[in-house]
Amino acid sequence: MGIVVQKYGGSSVADATSIKRVAQRIVATKKAGHDVVVVVSAMGDTTDELIDLANEVSPLPPGRELDMLLTAGERISMALLAMAIGNLGQEARSFTGSQAGVITDDAHGRAKIIDVTPGRLQDALTEGAIVIVAGFQGVSQTTKDITTLGRGGSDTTAVALAAALKADVCEIYTDVDGIFTADPRIEPRASRIPALSYEETLEMAANGAKILHLRCVEYARRNDMPIHVRSSFSEKQGTWVVAADQVARYLDNESTEGDTAMEQAIISGVAHDRSEAKITVVGVPDRVGEAAAILRALGDAQINIDMIVQNVSAAATALTDISFTLPRADGQTAMTALARLKDQVGFERLQYDDGVGKVSIIGAGMRSQPGITATFFEALAAAGVNIQMISTSEIRISVTVAESHVDAAVRAAHEAFGLGTDEVEAVVYGGTGR
Amino acid sequence: MGIVVQKYGGSSVADATSIKRVAQRIVATKKAGHDVVVVVSAMGDTTDELIDLANEVSPLPPGRELDMLLTAGERISMALLAMAIGNLGQEARSFTGSQAGVITDDAHGRAKIIDVTPGRLQDALTEGAIVIVAGFQGVSQTTKDITTLGRGGSDTTAVALAAALKADVCEIYTDVDGIFTADPRIEPRASRIPALSYEETLEMAANGAKILHLRCVEYARRNDMPIHVRSSFSEKQGTWVVAADQVARYLDNESTEGDTAMEQAIISGVAHDRSEAKITVVGVPDRVGEAAAILRALGDAQINIDMIVQNVSAAATALTDISFTLPRADGQTAMTALARLKDQVGFERLQYDDGVGKVSIIGAGMRSQPGITATFFEALAAAGVNIQMISTSEIRISVTVAESHVDAAVRAAHEAFGLGTDEVEAVVYGGTGR
């Protein structure tokens, strides 16, 4: 059998007991005949504690040194995990990102993987050892300094190693059973999605679902590496994230004997996001280049905007409004940058609203199905939810609504597309760390 | 001016406040015109906490993984120290042992440095940065795995880097003012020794003085690298450890204007050690090879014995007694190994005594002075101290006494050789960590 890459997050290795539990799972995989490569995050709150220490000695720690500091966290968890596996009678060897050949650019704190040269890992596998690799970290190709990959970094490490090692699968372990049709804290009838395409998962991740990080899915898509998101607390199948033309096969695998394969749902899931704010630039002269000037100012301030809507200008005034959403954390920076532009652009005023939420329906099936938008909006209307902004992609429809309407909108969409299950599963829809 | 290497132990970087204090000292050295390389240990109790974690997941952690785990400690302290220095407006770059070019053999937990290739450190110094290096760690030449140097490892790292970089001096910072003529907790009139030869310092270290580790002094001696042991809490001169023919010069430096140089004392200091036990093999047949068989059994059990004494055999019985001292921690192992030998050697019985202590007087001056032994033993007799065993080197005389007599023996020797000072300094004679 081939290579299996498994990634365990900080909550899976939070203490000695958790580490020993994870070790048993890893050894079981090895005993089933696989070569096993494990990517591990820092224990529980280690990273936050190290950041607190950094802030105690310096208000603005240099990125190089912050990366040196934070990478100590994985070093601790991976060594302990290797010891726990050793104690179960299997040899395990831990490797730092640098030792594992995770080569990055030199952008400290948000480095990108540019190459993976896993020679030492292959040697260890050949010699029969289980390989443990520190997630979230690499080494700069140019400076040879230690780097970190930023949020979602451990997931990305796992996928990158899986691709470089030509693994059969990259298993991402979490504390829930997989990716759900909606957040079960909002919609108790939400059900696990057996399989999703990379594209759908990207849309889910980009629109608020907190299971997988965007860059990890993007990396998997580029390398066609199947991801299996599953719980570290059970042996159940989770959610397979695979190429679009493979989704049906994974759904087939789950159909019980005698059943015909399930037909792929038109809508795979409902995502929501409460982390954004909305800014409206009111009374913008409807001239060529005004919108560009506004977007340039935001770009220069390093702000990623998400949805953007421009009204048709009122003929009488030749003034228009431009609204966009952005991360709430960037709200103050954006307002300052825009205020500086007031005289140049000549708009009337700025409105800031952080009482908004975004609800998205995602599904590859909507490509071939007319009427999806109508069904979605009718369901929202019936639930008394007012739509503020709309944005669409080929496989997604997103609306901005009042934050207080998010829960109702999620439930209405979930019901309208028949995503509910009758078995209510007791899960917590938690976020992943790094 | 040239390169200064400074080593700070765990108590000097125990928390954010201590780290900021040390950072100021380092920056002051840099501003005085030196290139500065700092070697740092893990913060306070970090190493012990990591060992506790290891023991929670595995009763016998593999050496490779234990080294991977423990080296996280220095990674944390060195990154924080670099940040604190950066916050004072000086650039500092931290380097792991591996990055610093500390090449070792592959004996995990007690690796020996076999080469130092500090190219990256030299580049950083050339670019004007302060260099921070993780103590206690290196990388194996053969396996490329991370290694640790064992006890005293950070001191050894500092001396090795100082030698490789051709530094002017290796400063070892501690919480006392230097090396003292005796432990001030026992002898309040003990005074700081301004300068000592490598050989005297080796004898002090080997015989219970806890300031510098044997291997670090040995490394300095081989490379003729001056060590300056001094307090991180004051600017005062500490103890210079230098080549024997340089000692007088460092003593000269301290003589106040107009004074003639102090004459080097015959005895430099009194060391004591309470960590040993004594085993006596009673009634050994006085035949060729019996002592060898006993020592071979201990060697095979990896036990380092210290003093060894064999009585002249009683003519009537042709039986002799062999006594030796060894670390108390090895007592049980040694007794077991010897018991297995009973029938083969045919001795009568084993006596184990852990109520012993060793008191040594050390001084290069004793080479040329007859009567030192007599003065020492007369002083012990006058203090009512009974001598159990005696061992000597060219510059040291050691005796084993009852543990309850150690303090009296130290004070008696200190007084007999005129080592007392009239200023009682308030110091704590603490041990160094790693």
Interface residues (C-beta under 8 A of the other chain):
Chain A: A16 I19 K20 A23 L50 L53 A54 E56 V57 S58 P59 L60 P61 P62 R64 E65 L66 M68 L69 T71 A72 G73 R75 I76 M78 A79 L80 L81 A82 M83 A84 G86 N87 A92 R93 S94 T96 Q99 R120 K144 I146
Chain B: A16 I19 K20 A23 L50 L53 A54 E56 V57 S58 P59 L60 P61 P62 R64 E65 L66 M68 L69 T71 A72 G73 R75 I76 M78 A79 L80 L81 A82 M83 A84 G86 N87 A92 R93 S94 T96 Q99 R120 K144 I146
